[in-house]
Amino acid sequence: MKRFILDTNVLLDIFVFQDLKAEDLKQAIIDRKFEFFACQKTITELVDVIARPLFGLEPQQQSMILNQWQSLSQFQDDSRLLSAPWNCSDADDQVFLDLAFTLKPAILISKDNDLLQLAKCAAKDDIVITSNYNIFKSEA
């Protein structure tokens, strides 16, 4: 079974914006059709981002989002993450690469151009980096 990693922007589309293009992906997560992974560093980034005034989320809403994602994702200990052989120009996003590299074969769904630019390199290590929210449908 393929393992999926979702970057923070994808989680925002799913849990904050209720983006229609992420609806099927959210349902796949809820139905636990695939394995979706997180680690403490990715959780910490999500906590930081959803707390920003820009999103206007009350503390209760932030807790609900965080609790829902944590209950639906499988936790990988940060201390067990391997370092990916490629570096993201945005240091905050490196953890998503490291998590995918540790769990390979894996699929990292991201909207981040810095991550997407590494797709060709990552493919050599059996990691798909894509912005396609429906890639899971081809994995069924």
NORZIGI-V788829 format. One record per residue. N is the residue number from 0. RES is the residue in one letter. SS is DSSP state (~ for helix, > for strand, _ for the rest). OMEGA is omega in degrees with one decimal (* if undefined). D_CENTER is the distance of its C-alpha to the mean C-alpha in whole Angstrom. Layout:
BEGIN
n->[N | N]
res->[RES | RES]
ss->[SS | SS]
omega->[OMEGA | OMEGA]
d_center->[D_CENTER | D_CENTER]
END
This chain:
BEGIN
n->[0 | 1 | 2 | 3 | 4 | 5 | 6 | 7 | 8 | 9 | 10 | 11 | 12 | 13 | 14 | 15 | 16 | 17 | 18 | 19 | 20 | 21 | 22 | 23 | 24 | 25 | 26 | 27 | 28 | 29 | 30 | 31 | 32 | 33 | 34 | 35 | 36 | 37 | 38 | 39 | 40 | 41 | 42 | 43 | 44 | 45 | 46 | 47 | 48 | 49 | 50 | 51 | 52 | 53 | 54 | 55 | 56 | 57 | 58 | 59 | 60 | 61 | 62 | 63 | 64 | 65 | 66 | 67 | 68 | 69 | 70 | 71 | 72 | 73 | 74 | 75 | 76 | 77 | 78 | 79 | 80 | 81 | 82 | 83 | 84 | 85 | 86 | 87 | 88 | 89 | 90 | 91 | 92 | 93 | 94 | 95 | 96 | 97 | 98 | 99 | 100 | 101 | 102 | 103 | 104 | 105 | 106 | 107 | 108 | 109 | 110 | 111 | 112 | 113 | 114 | 115 | 116 | 117 | 118 | 119 | 120 | 121 | 122 | 123 | 124 | 125 | 126 | 127 | 128 | 129 | 130 | 131 | 132 | 133 | 134 | 135 | 136 | 137 | 138 | 139]
res->[M | K | R | F | I | L | D | T | N | V | L | L | D | I | F | V | F | Q | D | L | K | A | E | D | L | K | Q | A | I | I | D | R | K | F | E | F | F | A | C | Q | K | T | I | T | E | L | V | D | V | I | A | R | P | L | F | G | L | E | P | Q | Q | Q | S | M | I | L | N | Q | W | Q | S | L | S | Q | F | Q | D | D | S | R | L | L | S | A | P | W | N | C | S | D | A | D | D | Q | V | F | L | D | L | A | F | T | L | K | P | A | I | L | I | S | K | D | N | D | L | L | Q | L | A | K | C | A | A | K | D | D | I | V | I | T | S | N | Y | N | I | F | K | S | E | A]
ss->[_ | _ | > | > | > | > | _ | ~ | ~ | ~ | ~ | ~ | ~ | ~ | ~ | ~ | _ | _ | _ | ~ | ~ | ~ | ~ | ~ | ~ | ~ | ~ | ~ | ~ | ~ | _ | _ | _ | _ | > | > | > | > | _ | ~ | ~ | ~ | ~ | ~ | ~ | ~ | ~ | ~ | ~ | ~ | _ | _ | ~ | ~ | ~ | _ | _ | _ | ~ | ~ | ~ | ~ | ~ | ~ | ~ | ~ | ~ | ~ | ~ | ~ | ~ | ~ | _ | > | > | _ | _ | ~ | ~ | ~ | _ | _ | _ | _ | _ | _ | _ | _ | _ | _ | ~ | ~ | ~ | ~ | ~ | ~ | ~ | ~ | ~ | ~ | ~ | ~ | ~ | _ | _ | > | > | > | > | _ | _ | _ | ~ | ~ | ~ | ~ | _ | _ | ~ | ~ | ~ | ~ | ~ | _ | _ | _ | > | > | > | > | _ | _ | _ | _ | ~ | ~ | ~ | ~ | ~ | _]
omega->[178.2 | 177.7 | -176.6 | 172.9 | 179.8 | 178.1 | -173.3 | 179.7 | 177.3 | 177.7 | 175.7 | 178.4 | -177.6 | -168.6 | -177.0 | -174.0 | -177.3 | -177.0 | -178.4 | -179.4 | 178.9 | -175.0 | 179.8 | 177.5 | 178.4 | -179.8 | 177.1 | 177.3 | -179.0 | -179.6 | 179.5 | 179.3 | -179.3 | 177.2 | 177.0 | -171.8 | 174.1 | 172.9 | -174.8 | -179.7 | 178.4 | 176.9 | 179.6 | 177.9 | 178.6 | 178.5 | 179.9 | -175.1 | -176.8 | 177.5 | -178.0 | -179.4 | 179.6 | -175.8 | 176.3 | -179.3 | 175.7 | 179.1 | 178.0 | 178.6 | 178.6 | 179.0 | 179.2 | 179.5 | -178.9 | -179.4 | 179.7 | -179.6 | -179.4 | 179.9 | -177.0 | -178.4 | 175.4 | -173.6 | 174.6 | -178.1 | 179.5 | -176.4 | -179.7 | -179.7 | 173.2 | 177.0 | 176.7 | -178.7 | 178.1 | -176.8 | 176.4 | 179.6 | 175.0 | -175.2 | 179.5 | -178.3 | -178.8 | -177.8 | 178.6 | 176.0 | 179.9 | 178.6 | 178.7 | -179.9 | 179.1 | -173.3 | -173.3 | 0.8 | -176.0 | 176.5 | 177.5 | 177.6 | -174.1 | 171.4 | -173.6 | -178.3 | 179.4 | 177.6 | -177.9 | 179.3 | -178.7 | -175.0 | -177.4 | 178.0 | -176.9 | -178.8 | 178.6 | 179.2 | 176.9 | 176.0 | 176.7 | 173.0 | -173.2 | 173.2 | -177.9 | -178.8 | -177.7 | -179.4 | -179.6 | -178.8 | 178.5 | -179.3 | -175.3 | *]
d_center->[17 | 14 | 11 | 7 | 4 | 1 | 3 | 6 | 8 | 7 | 7 | 10 | 11 | 11 | 12 | 14 | 16 | 16 | 16 | 17 | 16 | 13 | 15 | 15 | 12 | 12 | 15 | 14 | 11 | 15 | 17 | 15 | 16 | 13 | 11 | 8 | 7 | 7 | 10 | 12 | 11 | 8 | 10 | 12 | 11 | 10 | 13 | 15 | 14 | 14 | 18 | 19 | 22 | 21 | 19 | 22 | 20 | 23 | 22 | 22 | 20 | 17 | 18 | 18 | 14 | 13 | 15 | 14 | 10 | 12 | 14 | 12 | 10 | 11 | 12 | 12 | 15 | 15 | 18 | 18 | 15 | 17 | 17 | 16 | 19 | 18 | 17 | 15 | 17 | 15 | 15 | 13 | 10 | 12 | 10 | 7 | 10 | 12 | 9 | 9 | 13 | 14 | 13 | 14 | 15 | 11 | 9 | 6 | 6 | 7 | 10 | 11 | 14 | 14 | 11 | 13 | 16 | 15 | 15 | 19 | 19 | 16 | 17 | 20 | 18 | 17 | 13 | 13 | 11 | 11 | 11 | 13 | 11 | 14 | 13 | 13 | 17 | 18 | 17 | 19]
END
